[in-house]
Amino acid sequence: MKVSKLKEQTVPKIFTQNEFKEIIIKITNKSDFNFVIENELHKNESDLFWKITNEFNDTKKPLAYILENKYFYNSDFYVNENVLIPRPETELIVEEVLKLNLDEKNLFDVCCGSGCIGISIKNINDSVNLYLSDISPKALEVTKINLDKHKIKGQLICSDYLEVFKKVNVKPDVITINPPYIDIEDQNVGESVRNYEPHIALFAENNGLIFYEKLFNDLDFLYNLNKELTIFCEFGFSQKEELEKLFSPLIVKYNIDFKKDYANNWRMFVITSKESHG
């Protein structure tokens, strides 16, 4: 059957355009979807397509977990149910970090999950010294698979959030953080997300703010390690006002710059020291 015919049958009835594209790229092992669209699938490819479709329909499992793959910042990443599925809005962190001079700098990807942030950055600038930390040993197994997949060198550290900086004797130059930030009581979380993605990577106490509270409380400690440090951190689009309140006692010593994602939602902040950046 032609790929275009499969598309007619399943988009948008079952899959979005992007989901269909991800499946076809995966089962044909071809990166050029526009080339494949007019092709006939081999029987084994067609059978695999319907197997994936049936599993998606029957289980409501996120497609990335079925494919064990998610495209992020121009690359494919292995994913399973031990890590959060990379989101397009998180690519903003990568883009912002790449604006810095990263040559020979020490980059810490904290709460790294699949490793997609740190690995994407090192894919662009291989001179970066990459450190990836997560509290979950099973998540770090996925990170290791992606390091090998991308032929990237990085040091893996199993550590609870910012405790990593008490574990290793390395001066951080850049820290990226995509912490859990969904309120435990939030009823707007999609069923497939709640049922399949790791809760340890999704939900946080104190209305989803506890990891930001810990970060702000530890800023003096972190900037004592390196006054030139830059911190990039993602947050939920509705949390900006609360974060500004939490940060307000620190504005004498630190800058915080809030940035919007591609959908025009507030999505991340950048922290620098006023002592070094004015």
C-alpha positions in Angstrom: 0.0 0.0 0.0 1.2 3.5 -0.8 2.2 5.7 2.1 -0.1 8.4 0.8 -3.1 6.0 1.1 -2.2 5.1 4.7 -2.1 8.8 5.4 -5.6 9.3 4.0 -6.9 6.5 6.3 -5.2 7.5 9.5 -4.6 11.3 9.5 -6.3 13.1 11.3 -8.6 10.3 12.4 -5.9 8.5 14.4 -2.6 10.3 14.1 -1.6 13.9 13.8 0.5 14.8 10.7 3.7 14.8 12.7 2.9 11.5 14.4 2.2 9.8 11.1 5.5 11.3 9.8 7.4 9.9 12.8 6.0 6.4 12.2 6.8 6.3 8.5 10.4 7.6 9.1 10.8 5.0 11.8 9.5 1.9 9.9 11.2 2.8 6.6 14.4 4.1 8.1 14.3 7.0 5.7 14.8 10.5 6.9 13.2 12.2 3.8 9.4 11.9 4.4 8.6 13.8 1.3 10.4 11.2 -0.8 8.7 8.3 1.0 5.2 9.6 0.8 4.6 8.3 -2.8 6.4 5.0 -2.1 4.8 1.6 -1.7 5.5 0.1 1.7 6.9 -3.5 1.8 4.6 -6.0 3.4 6.7 -6.1 6.6 6.6 -2.3 6.8 2.9 -2.2 6.3 2.3 -4.9 8.9 4.5 -2.9 11.3 2.5 0.2 10.6 -0.8 -1.5 11.6 0.8 -3.1 14.6 1.9 0.3 15.9 -1.5 1.8 15.0 -3.4 -1.0 16.9 -1.2 -0.6 20.0 -1.7 3.2 19.9 -5.4 2.8 19.7 -5.7 0.0 22.2 -3.4 1.4 25.0 -3.4 5.2 24.4 0.3 4.9 25.1 2.3 7.9 23.9 3.6 7.2 20.4 7.2 8.0 21.4 7.2 5.1 23.8 5.8 2.7 21.2 8.4 3.8 18.7 11.1 4.1 21.4 12.1 7.3 19.7 11.6 11.0 19.8 12.9 13.7 17.4 14.4 16.6 19.3 16.5 19.5 18.0 17.5 17.9 14.7 18.2 14.5 16.1 16.6 11.2 17.2 16.6 10.2 20.8 15.9 6.8 22.3 13.1 7.0 25.0 11.2 4.6 27.2 8.8 4.9 30.1 11.7 5.8 32.5 12.1 9.2 31.0 10.0 12.2 30.1 9.3 12.5 26.4 11.2 15.5 25.0 9.0 18.4 24.1 9.5 21.0 21.3 9.4 23.9 23.7 12.4 22.5 25.6 14.5 23.1 22.4 14.4 26.8 23.5 16.9 26.0 26.2 19.3 24.5 23.7 19.0 27.5 21.4 19.6 30.0 24.2 22.7 28.0 25.6 24.2 27.9 22.1 24.3 31.7 22.1 27.1 31.5 24.7 30.8 30.9 24.0 30.8 27.3 25.2 34.4 26.3 24.1 35.9 24.0 26.8 33.1 25.0 29.2 31.7 22.7 31.9 28.0 22.1 31.1 25.7 20.4 33.6 22.4 19.0 32.4 20.5 18.5 35.6 17.3 16.4 35.7 18.7 15.2 32.4 16.2 12.3 31.7 17.0 11.2 28.1 19.9 13.6 28.0 18.4 15.4 25.0 19.4 18.9 26.2 23.0 18.3 27.0 23.6 15.9 24.1 22.0 18.3 21.6 24.3 21.1 22.8 27.4 18.9 22.6 26.3 17.7 19.1 26.8 21.4 18.0 29.9 22.1 20.1 32.0 19.0 20.9 34.5 20.9 23.0 31.9 21.2 25.8 32.7 19.1 28.9 29.3 17.4 29.5 27.9 16.3 32.8 24.5 14.7 33.0 22.7 14.1 36.3 19.4 12.6 37.4 18.0 11.0 40.5 16.8 8.0 38.6 19.3 5.2 37.7 16.9 3.9 35.1 16.7 7.3 33.5 20.5 7.4 33.4 20.5 4.1 31.5 18.5 5.8 28.8 20.9 8.7 28.8 23.8 6.3 28.4 22.1 4.7 25.3 21.7 8.2 23.8 25.3 9.1 24.5 26.4 6.0 22.7 23.8 6.6 19.9 25.2 10.0 19.2 28.8 9.0 19.9 29.1 11.7 22.6 31.2 11.6 25.7 29.6 12.7 28.9 29.9 11.9 32.6 26.8 10.4 34.2 26.0 11.2 37.8 23.2 9.7 39.9 22.2 12.6 42.2 19.2 14.3 43.7 18.9 17.6 41.9 21.5 20.2 43.0 23.3 17.7 45.3 25.3 16.9 42.2 27.4 20.0 42.9 28.4 18.7 46.3 29.3 15.3 44.7 31.7 16.4 42.0 34.7 18.7 42.3 34.0 20.5 39.0 33.3 24.2 38.5 30.0 24.6 36.5 30.0 27.2 33.7 26.5 26.5 32.5 23.6 24.6 34.2 20.5 23.6 32.3 17.5 22.4 34.3 14.2 21.0 33.2 12.7 20.1 36.6 9.4 18.5 37.5 7.0 21.5 37.7 3.4 20.2 37.4 1.3 20.7 40.5 0.5 17.2 42.0 -3.2 18.3 42.2 -3.3 19.5 38.6 -6.4 17.9 36.9 -5.5 19.2 33.4 -2.8 16.6 32.8 -3.6 14.4 29.8 -4.6 10.8 30.5 -1.7 9.3 28.5 0.8 11.6 30.2 -0.4 10.7 33.7 -0.7 7.0 32.9 2.6 6.5 31.2 5.2 9.2 31.8 7.3 9.0 35.0 5.6 10.9 37.8 9.0 11.7 39.4 9.8 13.8 36.2 6.4 15.4 36.0 5.0 16.4 39.4 6.3 18.7 42.1 5.1 19.8 45.6 4.3 23.3 46.6 2.1 24.0 43.6 4.8 22.7 41.3 7.3 25.2 42.7 9.5 23.3 45.1 12.4 22.8 42.7 12.5 26.5 42.0 12.5 27.3 45.7 15.4 25.0 46.2 17.3 26.6 43.2 16.8 30.1 44.5 17.8 29.1 48.0 21.0 27.6 46.6 22.0 30.4 44.3 24.7 31.8 46.7 26.2 28.3 46.9 26.2 27.8 43.2 27.7 31.3 42.4 30.4 30.8 45.0 31.5 27.9 42.7 31.7 30.2 39.7 30.6 33.9 39.6 30.4 33.6 35.8 27.9 30.8 35.9 24.8 31.0 33.8 21.7 29.0 34.7 18.9 28.1 32.2 15.7 26.6 33.6 12.3 25.6 32.1 9.0 26.3 33.9 5.3 26.0 33.4 3.7 28.8 31.3 1.4 29.8 34.1 4.1 30.0 36.8 5.9 33.2 35.8 4.1 35.4 38.4 4.8 33.1 41.3 8.5 32.7 40.2 8.9 36.5 40.1 7.6 36.7 43.7 9.9 33.9 44.8 12.9 35.6 43.1 12.2 39.1 44.3 14.4 39.0 47.4 17.4 38.0 45.1 17.2 40.8 42.6 20.0 42.8 44.4 22.5 40.1 43.6 21.1 38.2 40.5 19.6 38.9 37.2 16.6 36.8 36.0 15.5 37.0 32.3 12.2 35.3 31.4 11.8 34.1 27.8 8.8 32.9 25.8 8.6 29.7 23.7 7.6 29.3 20.1 3.9 29.3 21.1 4.4 32.7 22.8 4.1 31.2 26.3 6.5 32.1 29.1 8.7 29.0 29.3 12.2 29.5 30.7 14.4 31.9 32.6 18.1 32.6 32.6 19.9 33.6 35.8 23.3 35.4 36.0 25.2 37.2 38.7 25.1 41.0 38.8 28.6 40.9 40.1 29.9 39.5 36.8 27.2 40.6 34.3 26.1 43.9 35.7 
